[in-house]
Amino acid sequence: MTTATLTERYLHAATRGLPETQRAEIRQELAERIGDDIDARVRAGADPTEAETLALTELGDPDVLVAQYLDRPQFLIGPQLFPTWKRLLRVLALTVIPTVAVFFTLAQTLAHKPFGEIVGSTVVVLIMLTVHLGFWTTLVFAVLERSLDGKPIMEWTPELLPEITDSSRNTVRIDVASNLVFIALFATGLFAHTLVLPFRDSAGETVPLVQPDTWAWLPWYLTAVLVLDATFWMLLARRGHWNYWFVALRTVLSLANAIPVAWLFATDRLFNHEFLALTGWNNWQELVSSGGVLAIVFAFFTVGISAIWPIDAFLKARHAGRGGR
């Protein structure tokens, strides 16, 4: 993380969504304009820091300014509120819609609905949700625009500028190191967990946590995936930054991790019934068996956790593709 000046943050906020062909030109033009304004204020006796703040405040919201540069109309609900409306819709789309999709699908699955009905009803709900989010958000802003007589909801100041993160090789190294440590710990737990299991059978042998038929192949499969995972992180360390090829590889490896484990959870092929019976847990059969509440929740949890890595990889690749800013 580097500490960027207010001017750098302003230029970043104004040009981050522009096409590559226009970004450098408009960034340079804005930088010259801001620099000239700051110099004029300093010559007039202003403190340099104060001069920078006043110059950026006078320019106003960077999204509004760049729209003027591009002659891009923002009249859906008015130019003053359009950037705020757009930001809010983006946040809602990236948070509310995925959350509803996951929990609605989980609820339908727990209700033992047919697969086709789950898919169809989820699609319908998401379409309706998208329409309602867009309609009601736009309606609220339309009312606000008329109530505020074209004034912004809140006065823009340079303190509202987003921070700029430095996508350096050190950041990738931290990612690689932390994931390699996680892989080592997971591999150790995979093979060493049997040493701490508390239950013994009549012959004095440890009662395994995992069903013997599954344990015959699962550790070796997971070990192979972990080796591929470690290779992936070392290749990323050598490359030094994310790109979309690494996103594709990360997605494949996440699926290779998640799908078999989620399938074992959902079909009651993971936990050893003898082990669960010895725990004194009375209703484990109802909850863990195929179609049970915990079986479904564990399967969804496995897929959900594994989905974090490809999403994170995509955001980092997108970030790196914009010059690490």
C-alpha positions as protocol buffer text, in pm:
chain_id: "A"
residue {
  index: 1
  type: MET
  ca { x: 0 y: 0 z: 0 }
}
residue {
  index: 2
  type: THR
  ca { x: 141 y: 339 z: -97 }
}
residue {
  index: 3
  type: THR
  ca { x: 23 y: 679 z: 26 }
}
residue {
  index: 4
  type: ALA
  ca { x: -99 y: 864 z: -283 }
}
residue {
  index: 5
  type: THR
  ca { x: -152 y: 1239 z: -298 }
}
residue {
  index: 6
  type: LEU
  ca { x: -501 y: 1383 z: -332 }
}
residue {
  index: 7
  type: THR
  ca { x: -423 y: 1474 z: -693 }
}
residue {
  index: 8
  type: GLU
  ca { x: -320 y: 1117 z: -777 }
}
residue {
  index: 9
  type: ARG
  ca { x: -635 y: 984 z: -614 }
}
residue {
  index: 10
  type: TYR
  ca { x: -845 y: 1235 z: -806 }
}
residue {
  index: 11
  type: LEU
  ca { x: -685 y: 1139 z: -1139 }
}
residue {
  index: 12
  type: HIS
  ca { x: -734 y: 772 z: -1056 }
}
residue {
  index: 13
  type: ALA
  ca { x: -1103 y: 821 z: -969 }
}
residue {
  index: 14
  type: ALA
  ca { x: -1165 y: 1028 z: -1282 }
}
residue {
  index: 15
  type: THR
  ca { x: -994 y: 795 z: -1534 }
}
residue {
  index: 16
  type: ARG
  ca { x: -1035 y: 443 z: -1391 }
}
residue {
  index: 17
  type: GLY
  ca { x: -1343 y: 367 z: -1603 }
}
residue {
  index: 18
  type: LEU
  ca { x: -1220 y: 518 z: -1928 }
}
residue {
  index: 19
  type: PRO
  ca { x: -1110 y: 321 z: -2235 }
}
residue {
  index: 20
  type: GLU
  ca { x: -734 y: 275 z: -2271 }
}
residue {
  index: 21
  type: THR
  ca { x: -731 y: 496 z: -2582 }
}
residue {
  index: 22
  type: GLN
  ca { x: -859 y: 797 z: -2387 }
}
residue {
  index: 23
  type: ARG
  ca { x: -727 y: 738 z: -2036 }
}
residue {
  index: 24
  type: ALA
  ca { x: -372 y: 872 z: -2074 }
}
residue {
  index: 25
  type: GLU
  ca { x: -476 y: 1181 z: -2270 }
}
residue {
  index: 26
  type: ILE
  ca { x: -750 y: 1289 z: -2029 }
}
residue {
  index: 27
  type: ARG
  ca { x: -532 y: 1205 z: -1727 }
}
residue {
  index: 28
  type: GLN
  ca { x: -255 y: 1430 z: -1860 }
}
residue {
  index: 29
  type: GLU
  ca { x: -498 y: 1711 z: -1940 }
}
residue {
  index: 30
  type: LEU
  ca { x: -654 y: 1693 z: -1595 }
}
residue {
  index: 31
  type: ALA
  ca { x: -313 y: 1676 z: -1426 }
}
residue {
  index: 32
  type: GLU
  ca { x: -201 y: 1991 z: -1608 }
}
residue {
  index: 33
  type: ARG
  ca { x: -522 y: 2170 z: -1520 }
}
residue {
  index: 34
  type: ILE
  ca { x: -494 y: 2078 z: -1153 }
}
residue {
  index: 35
  type: GLY
  ca { x: -124 y: 2162 z: -1143 }
}
residue {
  index: 36
  type: ASP
  ca { x: -181 y: 2506 z: -1296 }
}
residue {
  index: 37
  type: ASP
  ca { x: -459 y: 2581 z: -1047 }
}
residue {
  index: 38
  type: ILE
  ca { x: -244 y: 2471 z: -751 }
}
residue {
  index: 39
  type: ASP
  ca { x: 54 y: 2679 z: -871 }
}
residue {
  index: 40
  type: ALA
  ca { x: -166 y: 2986 z: -911 }
}
residue {
  index: 41
  type: ARG
  ca { x: -301 y: 2949 z: -557 }
}
residue {
  index: 42
  type: VAL
  ca { x: 48 y: 2895 z: -413 }
}
residue {
  index: 43
  type: ARG
  ca { x: 174 y: 3210 z: -588 }
}
residue {
  index: 44
  type: ALA
  ca { x: -121 y: 3393 z: -433 }
}
residue {
  index: 45
  type: GLY
  ca { x: 7 y: 3290 z: -89 }
}
residue {
  index: 46
  type: ALA
  ca { x: -187 y: 2970 z: -14 }
}
residue {
  index: 47
  type: ASP
  ca { x: -27 y: 2673 z: 159 }
}
residue {
  index: 48
  type: PRO
  ca { x: 49 y: 2395 z: -99 }
}
residue {
  index: 49
  type: THR
  ca { x: -164 y: 2137 z: 82 }
}
residue {
  index: 50
  type: GLU
  ca { x: -452 y: 2379 z: 120 }
}
residue {
  index: 51
  type: ALA
  ca { x: -411 y: 2489 z: -243 }
}
residue {
  index: 52
  type: GLU
  ca { x: -440 y: 2128 z: -361 }
}
residue {
  index: 53
  type: THR
  ca { x: -755 y: 2069 z: -156 }
}
residue {
  index: 54
  type: LEU
  ca { x: -917 y: 2391 z: -279 }
}
residue {
  index: 55
  type: ALA
  ca { x: -830 y: 2316 z: -642 }
}
residue {
  index: 56
  type: LEU
  ca { x: -982 y: 1968 z: -629 }
}
residue {
  index: 57
  type: THR
  ca { x: -1286 y: 2091 z: -440 }
}
residue {
  index: 58
  type: GLU
  ca { x: -1348 y: 2348 z: -711 }
}
residue {
  index: 59
  type: LEU
  ca { x: -1326 y: 2079 z: -980 }
}
residue {
  index: 60
  type: GLY
  ca { x: -1588 y: 1873 z: -796 }
}
residue {
  index: 61
  type: ASP
  ca { x: -1689 y: 1510 z: -827 }
}
residue {
  index: 62
  type: PRO
  ca { x: -1446 y: 1340 z: -1070 }
}
residue {
  index: 63
  type: ASP
  ca { x: -1722 y: 1129 z: -1226 }
}
residue {
  index: 64
  type: VAL
  ca { x: -1919 y: 1444 z: -1314 }
}
residue {
  index: 65
  type: LEU
  ca { x: -1609 y: 1616 z: -1448 }
}
residue {
  index: 66
  type: VAL
  ca { x: -1500 y: 1332 z: -1675 }
}
residue {
  index: 67
  type: ALA
  ca { x: -1854 y: 1304 z: -1813 }
}
residue {
  index: 68
  type: GLN
  ca { x: -1821 y: 1668 z: -1918 }
}
residue {
  index: 69
  type: TYR
  ca { x: -1486 y: 1596 z: -2084 }
}
residue {
  index: 70
  type: LEU
  ca { x: -1634 y: 1309 z: -2283 }
}
residue {
  index: 71
  type: ASP
  ca { x: -1957 y: 1496 z: -2358 }
}
residue {
  index: 72
  type: ARG
  ca { x: -2134 y: 1195 z: -2212 }
}
residue {
  index: 73
  type: PRO
  ca { x: -2496 y: 1280 z: -2116 }
}
residue {
  index: 74
  type: GLN
  ca { x: -2606 y: 1178 z: -1769 }
}
residue {
  index: 75
  type: PHE
  ca { x: -2971 y: 1277 z: -1781 }
}
residue {
  index: 76
  type: LEU
  ca { x: -3152 y: 967 z: -1662 }
}
residue {
  index: 77
  type: ILE
  ca { x: -3211 y: 1132 z: -1327 }
}
residue {
  index: 78
  type: GLY
  ca { x: -3005 y: 1447 z: -1368 }
}
residue {
  index: 79
  type: PRO
  ca { x: -2630 y: 1509 z: -1392 }
}
residue {
  index: 80
  type: GLN
  ca { x: -2581 y: 1604 z: -1026 }
}
residue {
  index: 81
  type: LEU
  ca { x: -2722 y: 1281 z: -882 }
}
residue {
  index: 82
  type: PHE
  ca { x: -2630 y: 1046 z: -1166 }
}
residue {
  index: 83
  type: PRO
  ca { x: -2285 y: 944 z: -1030 }
}
residue {
  index: 84
  type: THR
  ca { x: -2424 y: 868 z: -683 }
}
residue {
  index: 85
  type: TRP
  ca { x: -2714 y: 673 z: -834 }
}
residue {
  index: 86
  type: LYS
  ca { x: -2473 y: 473 z: -1050 }
}
residue {
  index: 87
  type: ARG
  ca { x: -2243 y: 391 z: -756 }
}
residue {
  index: 88
  type: LEU
  ca { x: -2533 y: 280 z: -538 }
}
residue {
  index: 89
  type: LEU
  ca { x: -2676 y: 55 z: -809 }
}
residue {
  index: 90
  type: ARG
  ca { x: -2334 y: -106 z: -858 }
}
residue {
  index: 91
  type: VAL
  ca { x: -2301 y: -175 z: -485 }
}
residue {
  index: 92
  type: LEU
  ca { x: -2652 y: -321 z: -466 }
}
residue {
  index: 93
  type: ALA
  ca { x: -2591 y: -541 z: -770 }
}
residue {
  index: 94
  type: LEU
  ca { x: -2266 y: -678 z: -628 }
}
residue {
  index: 95
  type: THR
  ca { x: -2400 y: -745 z: -279 }
}
residue {
  index: 96
  type: VAL
  ca { x: -2776 y: -795 z: -266 }
}
residue {
  index: 97
  type: ILE
  ca { x: -2821 y: -1006 z: -581 }
}
residue {
  index: 98
  type: PRO
  ca { x: -2548 y: -1266 z: -504 }
}
residue {
  index: 99
  type: THR
  ca { x: -2660 y: -1289 z: -140 }
}
residue {
  index: 100
  type: VAL
  ca { x: -3024 y: -1351 z: -236 }
}
residue {
  index: 101
  type: ALA
  ca { x: -2916 y: -1602 z: -502 }
}
residue {
  index: 102
  type: VAL
  ca { x: -2719 y: -1810 z: -251 }
}
residue {
  index: 103
  type: PHE
  ca { x: -2969 y: -1807 z: 34 }
}
residue {
  index: 104
  type: PHE
  ca { x: -3277 y: -1853 z: -185 }
}
residue {
  index: 105
  type: THR
  ca { x: -3117 y: -2153 z: -357 }
}
residue {
  index: 106
  type: LEU
  ca { x: -3015 y: -2294 z: -19 }
}
residue {
  index: 107
  type: ALA
  ca { x: -3368 y: -2253 z: 117 }
}
residue {
  index: 108
  type: GLN
  ca { x: -3518 y: -2424 z: -187 }
}
residue {
  index: 109
  type: THR
  ca { x: -3269 y: -2709 z: -157 }
}
residue {
  index: 110
  type: LEU
  ca { x: -3345 y: -2755 z: 214 }
}
residue {
  index: 111
  type: ALA
  ca { x: -3713 y: -2773 z: 118 }
}
residue {
  index: 112
  type: HIS
  ca { x: -3622 y: -3063 z: -116 }
}
residue {
  index: 113
  type: LYS
  ca { x: -3754 y: -2893 z: -426 }
}
residue {
  index: 114
  type: PRO
  ca { x: -3675 y: -3058 z: -763 }
}
residue {
  index: 115
  type: PHE
  ca { x: -3360 y: -2933 z: -934 }
}
residue {
  index: 116
  type: GLY
  ca { x: -3549 y: -2784 z: -1228 }
}
residue {
  index: 117
  type: GLU
  ca { x: -3782 y: -2596 z: -996 }
}
residue {
  index: 118
  type: ILE
  ca { x: -3489 y: -2461 z: -793 }
}
residue {
  index: 119
  type: VAL
  ca { x: -3317 y: -2328 z: -1105 }
}
residue {
  index: 120
  type: GLY
  ca { x: -3635 y: -2183 z: -1254 }
}
residue {
  index: 121
  type: SER
  ca { x: -3757 y: -2017 z: -936 }
}
residue {
  index: 122
  type: THR
  ca { x: -3411 y: -1876 z: -860 }
}
residue {
  index: 123
  type: VAL
  ca { x: -3387 y: -1719 z: -1206 }
}
residue {
  index: 124
  type: VAL
  ca { x: -3735 y: -1567 z: -1171 }
}
residue {
  index: 125
  type: VAL
  ca { x: -3657 y: -1428 z: -825 }
}
residue {
  index: 126
  type: LEU
  ca { x: -3328 y: -1275 z: -941 }
}
residue {
  index: 127
  type: ILE
  ca { x: -3491 y: -1113 z: -1244 }
}
residue {
  index: 128
  type: MET
  ca { x: -3764 y: -966 z: -1025 }
}
residue {
  index: 129
  type: LEU
  ca { x: -3508 y: -852 z: -769 }
}
residue {
  index: 130
  type: THR
  ca { x: -3297 y: -681 z: -1037 }
}
residue {
  index: 131
  type: VAL
  ca { x: -3599 y: -501 z: -1178 }
}
residue {
  index: 132
  type: HIS
  ca { x: -3714 y: -386 z: -834 }
}
residue {
  index: 133
  type: LEU
  ca { x: -3367 y: -269 z: -731 }
}
residue {
  index: 134
  type: GLY
  ca { x: -3335 y: -63 z: -1049 }
}
residue {
  index: 135
  type: PHE
  ca { x: -3689 y: 75 z: -1037 }
}
residue {
  index: 136
  type: TRP
  ca { x: -3712 y: 173 z: -671 }
}
residue {
  index: 137
  type: THR
  ca { x: -3358 y: 312 z: -653 }
}
residue {
  index: 138
  type: THR
  ca { x: -3420 y: 524 z: -962 }
}
residue {
  index: 139
  type: LEU
  ca { x: -3758 y: 639 z: -825 }
}
residue {
  index: 140
  type: VAL
  ca { x: -3600 y: 747 z: -496 }
}
residue {
  index: 141
  type: PHE
  ca { x: -3333 y: 946 z: -678 }
}
residue {
  index: 142
  type: ALA
  ca { x: -3589 y: 1104 z: -911 }
}
residue {
  index: 143
  type: VAL
  ca { x: -3784 y: 1223 z: -606 }
}
residue {
  index: 144
  type: LEU
  ca { x: -3464 y: 1347 z: -441 }
}
residue {
  index: 145
  type: GLU
  ca { x: -3365 y: 1539 z: -754 }
}
residue {
  index: 146
  type: ARG
  ca { x: -3692 y: 1730 z: -754 }
}
residue {
  index: 147
  type: SER
  ca { x: -3680 y: 1782 z: -379 }
}
residue {
  index: 148
  type: LEU
  ca { x: -3322 y: 1909 z: -382 }
}
residue {
  index: 149
  type: ASP
  ca { x: -3376 y: 2127 z: -691 }
}
residue {
  index: 150
  type: GLY
  ca { x: -3073 y: 1981 z: -871 }
}
residue {
  index: 151
  type: LYS
  ca { x: -2834 y: 2008 z: -576 }
}
residue {
  index: 152
  type: PRO
  ca { x: -2620 y: 1705 z: -479 }
}
residue {
  index: 153
  type: ILE
  ca { x: -2726 y: 1489 z: -184 }
}
residue {
  index: 154
  type: MET
  ca { x: -2399 y: 1574 z: -12 }
}
residue {
  index: 155
  type: GLU
  ca { x: -2126 y: 1820 z: -98 }
}
residue {
  index: 156
  type: TRP
  ca { x: -1830 y: 1652 z: -265 }
}
residue {
  index: 157
  type: THR
  ca { x: -1488 y: 1700 z: -102 }
}
residue {
  index: 158
  type: PRO
  ca { x: -1146 y: 1552 z: -187 }
}
residue {
  index: 159
  type: GLU
  ca { x: -1165 y: 1338 z: 129 }
}
residue {
  index: 160
  type: LEU
  ca { x: -1421 y: 1123 z: -56 }
}
residue {
  index: 161
  type: LEU
  ca { x: -1163 y: 1016 z: -317 }
}
residue {
  index: 162
  type: PRO
  ca { x: -1086 y: 641 z: -316 }
}
residue {
  index: 163
  type: GLU
  ca { x: -749 y: 520 z: -195 }
}
residue {
  index: 164
  type: ILE
  ca { x: -503 y: 384 z: -451 }
}
residue {
  index: 165
  type: THR
  ca { x: -346 y: 47 z: -380 }
}
residue {
  index: 166
  type: ASP
  ca { x: -13 y: -54 z: -526 }
}
residue {
  index: 167
  type: SER
  ca { x: -33 y: -396 z: -692 }
}
residue {
  index: 168
  type: SER
  ca { x: 337 y: -467 z: -648 }
}
residue {
  index: 169
  type: ARG
  ca { x: 528 y: -793 z: -664 }
}
residue {
  index: 170
  type: ASN
  ca { x: 541 y: -785 z: -283 }
}
residue {
  index: 171
  type: THR
  ca { x: 162 y: -814 z: -268 }
}
residue {
  index: 172
  type: VAL
  ca { x: 174 y: -1124 z: -488 }
}
residue {
  index: 173
  type: ARG
  ca { x: 450 y: -1268 z: -272 }
}
residue {
  index: 174
  type: ILE
  ca { x: 234 y: -1227 z: 37 }
}
residue {
  index: 175
  type: ASP
  ca { x: -54 y: -1406 z: -139 }
}
residue {
  index: 176
  type: VAL
  ca { x: 177 y: -1687 z: -246 }
}
residue {
  index: 177
  type: ALA
  ca { x: 340 y: -1728 z: 94 }
}
residue {
  index: 178
  type: SER
  ca { x: 12 y: -1731 z: 286 }
}
residue {
  index: 179
  type: ASN
  ca { x: -146 y: -1986 z: 51 }
}
residue {
  index: 180
  type: LEU
  ca { x: 158 y: -2214 z: 58 }
}
residue {
  index: 181
  type: VAL
  ca { x: 143 y: -2208 z: 439 }
}
residue {
  index: 182
  type: PHE
  ca { x: -229 y: -2293 z: 423 }
}
residue {
  index: 183
  type: ILE
  ca { x: -157 y: -2582 z: 183 }
}
residue {
  index: 184
  type: ALA
  ca { x: 111 y: -2719 z: 417 }
}
residue {
  index: 185
  type: LEU
  ca { x: -119 y: -2697 z: 719 }
}
residue {
  index: 186
  type: PHE
  ca { x: -406 y: -2861 z: 531 }
}
residue {
  index: 187
  type: ALA
  ca { x: -186 y: -3145 z: 409 }
}
residue {
  index: 188
  type: THR
  ca { x: -56 y: -3201 z: 764 }
}
residue {
  index: 189
  type: GLY
  ca { x: -408 y: -3208 z: 906 }
}
residue {
  index: 190
  type: LEU
  ca { x: -528 y: -3438 z: 629 }
}
residue {
  index: 191
  type: PHE
  ca { x: -288 y: -3715 z: 723 }
}
residue {
  index: 192
  type: ALA
  ca { x: -224 y: -3642 z: 1092 }
}
residue {
  index: 193
  type: HIS
  ca { x: -580 y: -3590 z: 1214 }
}
residue {
  index: 194
  type: THR
  ca { x: -623 y: -3964 z: 1279 }
}
residue {
  index: 195
  type: LEU
  ca { x: -366 y: -3935 z: 1561 }
}
residue {
  index: 196
  type: VAL
  ca { x: -600 y: -3721 z: 1771 }
}
residue {
  index: 197
  type: LEU
  ca { x: -929 y: -3903 z: 1709 }
}
residue {
  index: 198
  type: PRO
  ca { x: -1075 y: -4006 z: 2047 }
}
residue {
  index: 199
  type: PHE
  ca { x: -1274 y: -4324 z: 1973 }
}
residue {
  index: 200
  type: ARG
  ca { x: -1152 y: -4685 z: 1962 }
}
residue {
  index: 201
  type: ASP
  ca { x: -1331 y: -4999 z: 1847 }
}
residue {
  index: 202
  type: SER
  ca { x: -1340 y: -5335 z: 2028 }
}
residue {
  index: 203
  type: ALA
  ca { x: -999 y: -5425 z: 1885 }
}
residue {
  index: 204
  type: GLY
  ca { x: -848 y: -5102 z: 2014 }
}
residue {
  index: 205
  type: GLU
  ca { x: -815 y: -4950 z: 1668 }
}
residue {
  index: 206
  type: THR
  ca { x: -896 y: -4584 z: 1604 }
}
residue {
  index: 207
  type: VAL
  ca { x: -1244 y: -4530 z: 1461 }
}
residue {
  index: 208
  type: PRO
  ca { x: -1190 y: -4309 z: 1155 }
}
residue {
  index: 209
  type: LEU
  ca { x: -1383 y: -3988 z: 1100 }
}
residue {
  index: 210
  type: VAL
  ca { x: -1419 y: -4051 z: 726 }
}
residue {
  index: 211
  type: GLN
  ca { x: -1589 y: -4355 z: 577 }
}
residue {
  index: 212
  type: PRO
  ca { x: -1326 y: -4621 z: 493 }
}
residue {
  index: 213
  type: ASP
  ca { x: -1438 y: -4655 z: 129 }
}
residue {
  index: 214
  type: THR
  ca { x: -1404 y: -4280 z: 81 }
}
residue {
  index: 215
  type: TRP
  ca { x: -1078 y: -4260 z: 275 }
}
residue {
  index: 216
  type: ALA
  ca { x: -927 y: -4515 z: 37 }
}
residue {
  index: 217
  type: TRP
  ca { x: -908 y: -4250 z: -237 }
}
residue {
  index: 218
  type: LEU
  ca { x: -991 y: -3908 z: -91 }
}
residue {
  index: 219
  type: PRO
  ca { x: -653 y: -3820 z: 71 }
}
residue {
  index: 220
  type: TRP
  ca { x: -463 y: -3910 z: -245 }
}
residue {
  index: 221
  type: TYR
  ca { x: -699 y: -3709 z: -462 }
}
residue {
  index: 222
  type: LEU
  ca { x: -674 y: -3408 z: -233 }
}
residue {
  index: 223
  type: THR
  ca { x: -296 y: -3445 z: -217 }
}
residue {
  index: 224
  type: ALA
  ca { x: -278 y: -3434 z: -597 }
}
residue {
  index: 225
  type: VAL
  ca { x: -492 y: -3120 z: -601 }
}
residue {
  index: 226
  type: LEU
  ca { x: -274 y: -2962 z: -330 }
}
residue {
  index: 227
  type: VAL
  ca { x: 38 y: -3033 z: -536 }
}
residue {
  index: 228
  type: LEU
  ca { x: -124 y: -2864 z: -836 }
}
residue {
  index: 229
  type: ASP
  ca { x: -230 y: -2579 z: -608 }
}
residue {
  index: 230
  type: ALA
  ca { x: 126 y: -2532 z: -480 }
}
residue {
  index: 231
  type: THR
  ca { x: 255 y: -2538 z: -838 }
}
residue {
  index: 232
  type: PHE
  ca { x: 0 y: -2272 z: -930 }
}
residue {
  index: 233
  type: TRP
  ca { x: 116 y: -2037 z: -655 }
}
residue {
  index: 234
  type: MET
  ca { x: 483 y: -2085 z: -745 }
}
residue {
  index: 235
  type: LEU
  ca { x: 407 y: -2004 z: -1110 }
}
residue {
  index: 236
  type: LEU
  ca { x: 221 y: -1692 z: -995 }
}
residue {
  index: 237
  type: ALA
  ca { x: 520 y: -1592 z: -780 }
}
residue {
  index: 238
  type: ARG
  ca { x: 745 y: -1628 z: -1084 }
}
residue {
  index: 239
  type: ARG
  ca { x: 509 y: -1424 z: -1301 }
}
residue {
  index: 240
  type: GLY
  ca { x: 476 y: -1152 z: -1040 }
}
residue {
  index: 241
  type: HIS
  ca { x: 121 y: -1039 z: -1116 }
}
residue {
  index: 242
  type: TRP
  ca { x: -227 y: -1172 z: -1188 }
}
residue {
  index: 243
  type: ASN
  ca { x: -376 y: -1211 z: -1534 }
}
residue {
  index: 244
  type: TYR
  ca { x: -687 y: -1382 z: -1672 }
}
residue {
  index: 245
  type: TRP
  ca { x: -501 y: -1706 z: -1749 }
}
residue {
  index: 246
  type: PHE
  ca { x: -428 y: -1737 z: -1378 }
}
residue {
  index: 247
  type: VAL
  ca { x: -795 y: -1663 z: -1306 }
}
residue {
  index: 248
  type: ALA
  ca { x: -895 y: -1954 z: -1530 }
}
residue {
  index: 249
  type: LEU
  ca { x: -645 y: -2187 z: -1359 }
}
residue {
  index: 250
  type: ARG
  ca { x: -760 y: -2071 z: -1016 }
}
residue {
  index: 251
  type: THR
  ca { x: -1121 y: -2145 z: -1113 }
}
residue {
  index: 252
  type: VAL
  ca { x: -1037 y: -2497 z: -1232 }
}
residue {
  index: 253
  type: LEU
  ca { x: -842 y: -2575 z: -914 }
}
residue {
  index: 254
  type: SER
  ca { x: -1120 y: -2437 z: -693 }
}
residue {
  index: 255
  type: LEU
  ca { x: -1374 y: -2655 z: -873 }
}
residue {
  index: 256
  type: ALA
  ca { x: -1144 y: -2956 z: -834 }
}
residue {
  index: 257
  type: ASN
  ca { x: -1133 y: -2889 z: -460 }
}
residue {
  index: 258
  type: ALA
  ca { x: -1500 y: -2809 z: -407 }
}
residue {
  index: 259
  type: ILE
  ca { x: -1703 y: -3042 z: -627 }
}
residue {
  index: 260
  type: PRO
  ca { x: -1589 y: -3382 z: -487 }
}
residue {
  index: 261
  type: VAL
  ca { x: -1608 y: -3264 z: -125 }
}
residue {
  index: 262
  type: ALA
  ca { x: -1950 y: -3102 z: -175 }
}
residue {
  index: 263
  type: TRP
  ca { x: -2072 y: -3422 z: -344 }
}
residue {
  index: 264
  type: LEU
  ca { x: -1946 y: -3632 z: -50 }
}
residue {
  index: 265
  type: PHE
  ca { x: -2129 y: -3405 z: 194 }
}
residue {
  index: 266
  type: ALA
  ca { x: -2453 y: -3407 z: -5 }
}
residue {
  index: 267
  type: THR
  ca { x: -2461 y: -3784 z: -60 }
}
residue {
  index: 268
  type: ASP
  ca { x: -2360 y: -3892 z: 293 }
}
residue {
  index: 269
  type: ARG
  ca { x: -2034 y: -4047 z: 175 }
}
residue {
  index: 270
  type: LEU
  ca { x: -1796 y: -3847 z: 393 }
}
residue {
  index: 271
  type: PHE
  ca { x: -1853 y: -3897 z: 766 }
}
residue {
  index: 272
  type: ASN
  ca { x: -1813 y: -4243 z: 915 }
}
residue {
  index: 273
  type: HIS
  ca { x: -2145 y: -4349 z: 1073 }
}
residue {
  index: 274
  type: GLU
  ca { x: -1968 y: -4553 z: 1340 }
}
residue {
  index: 275
  type: PHE
  ca { x: -1772 y: -4247 z: 1448 }
}
residue {
  index: 276
  type: LEU
  ca { x: -2087 y: -4030 z: 1463 }
}
residue {
  index: 277
  type: ALA
  ca { x: -2271 y: -4294 z: 1668 }
}
residue {
  index: 278
  type: LEU
  ca { x: -1991 y: -4295 z: 1927 }
}
residue {
  index: 279
  type: THR
  ca { x: -2015 y: -3918 z: 1975 }
}
residue {
  index: 280
  type: GLY
  ca { x: -2352 y: -3950 z: 2148 }
}
residue {
  index: 281
  type: TRP
  ca { x: -2514 y: -3724 z: 1889 }
}
residue {
  index: 282
  type: ASN
  ca { x: -2869 y: -3859 z: 1882 }
}
residue {
  index: 283
  type: ASN
  ca { x: -3012 y: -3716 z: 1560 }
}
residue {
  index: 284
  type: TRP
  ca { x: -2702 y: -3722 z: 1339 }
}
residue {
  index: 285
  type: GLN
  ca { x: -2865 y: -3961 z: 1092 }
}
residue {
  index: 286
  type: GLU
  ca { x: -3147 y: -3717 z: 1020 }
}
residue {
  index: 287
  type: LEU
  ca { x: -2915 y: -3417 z: 976 }
}
residue {
  index: 288
  type: VAL
  ca { x: -2611 y: -3568 z: 802 }
}
residue {
  index: 289
  type: SER
  ca { x: -2775 y: -3827 z: 579 }
}
residue {
  index: 290
  type: SER
  ca { x: -2832 y: -3755 z: 211 }
}
residue {
  index: 291
  type: GLY
  ca { x: -3079 y: -3466 z: 189 }
}
residue {
  index: 292
  type: GLY
  ca { x: -3030 y: -3372 z: 556 }
}
residue {
  index: 293
  type: VAL
  ca { x: -3006 y: -3010 z: 662 }
}
residue {
  index: 294
  type: LEU
  ca { x: -2641 y: -3020 z: 766 }
}
residue {
  index: 295
  type: ALA
  ca { x: -2542 y: -3221 z: 459 }
}
residue {
  index: 296
  type: ILE
  ca { x: -2690 y: -2955 z: 232 }
}
residue {
  index: 297
  type: VAL
  ca { x: -2549 y: -2664 z: 436 }
}
residue {
  index: 298
  type: PHE
  ca { x: -2201 y: -2820 z: 441 }
}
residue {
  index: 299
  type: ALA
  ca { x: -2215 y: -2873 z: 63 }
}
residue {
  index: 300
  type: PHE
  ca { x: -2320 y: -2511 z: 2 }
}
residue {
  index: 301
  type: PHE
  ca { x: -2057 y: -2386 z: 245 }
}
residue {
  index: 302
  type: THR
  ca { x: -1785 y: -2581 z: 63 }
}
residue {
  index: 303
  type: VAL
  ca { x: -1884 y: -2441 z: -275 }
}
residue {
  index: 304
  type: GLY
  ca { x: -1924 y: -2089 z: -135 }
}
residue {
  index: 305
  type: ILE
  ca { x: -1580 y: -2085 z: 27 }
}
residue {
  index: 306
  type: SER
  ca { x: -1417 y: -2221 z: -288 }
}
residue {
  index: 307
  type: ALA
  ca { x: -1587 y: -1952 z: -497 }
}
residue {
  index: 308
  type: ILE
  ca { x: -1402 y: -1681 z: -304 }
}
residue {
  index: 309
  type: TRP
  ca { x: -1066 y: -1762 z: -465 }
}
residue {
  index: 310
  type: PRO
  ca { x: -1173 y: -1723 z: -832 }
}
residue {
  index: 311
  type: ILE
  ca { x: -1362 y: -1402 z: -750 }
}
residue {
  index: 312
  type: ASP
  ca { x: -1061 y: -1263 z: -567 }
}
residue {
  index: 313
  type: ALA
  ca { x: -836 y: -1369 z: -857 }
}
residue {
  index: 314
  type: PHE
  ca { x: -1062 y: -1199 z: -1111 }
}
residue {
  index: 315
  type: LEU
  ca { x: -1062 y: -872 z: -916 }
}
residue {
  index: 316
  type: LYS
  ca { x: -683 y: -879 z: -884 }
}
residue {
  index: 317
  type: ALA
  ca { x: -638 y: -956 z: -1255 }
}
residue {
  index: 318
  type: ARG
  ca { x: -875 y: -673 z: -1344 }
}
residue {
  index: 319
  type: HIS
  ca { x: -688 y: -446 z: -1107 }
}
residue {
  index: 320
  type: ALA
  ca { x: -351 y: -543 z: -1258 }
}
residue {
  index: 321
  type: GLY
  ca { x: -492 y: -492 z: -1608 }
}
residue {
  index: 322
  type: ARG
  ca { x: -560 y: -129 z: -1520 }
}
residue {
  index: 323
  type: GLY
  ca { x: -198 y: -70 z: -1438 }
}
residue {
  index: 324
  type: GLY
  ca { x: -213 y: -177 z: -1075 }
}
residue {
  index: 325
  type: ARG
  ca { x: -416 y: 128 z: -981 }
}
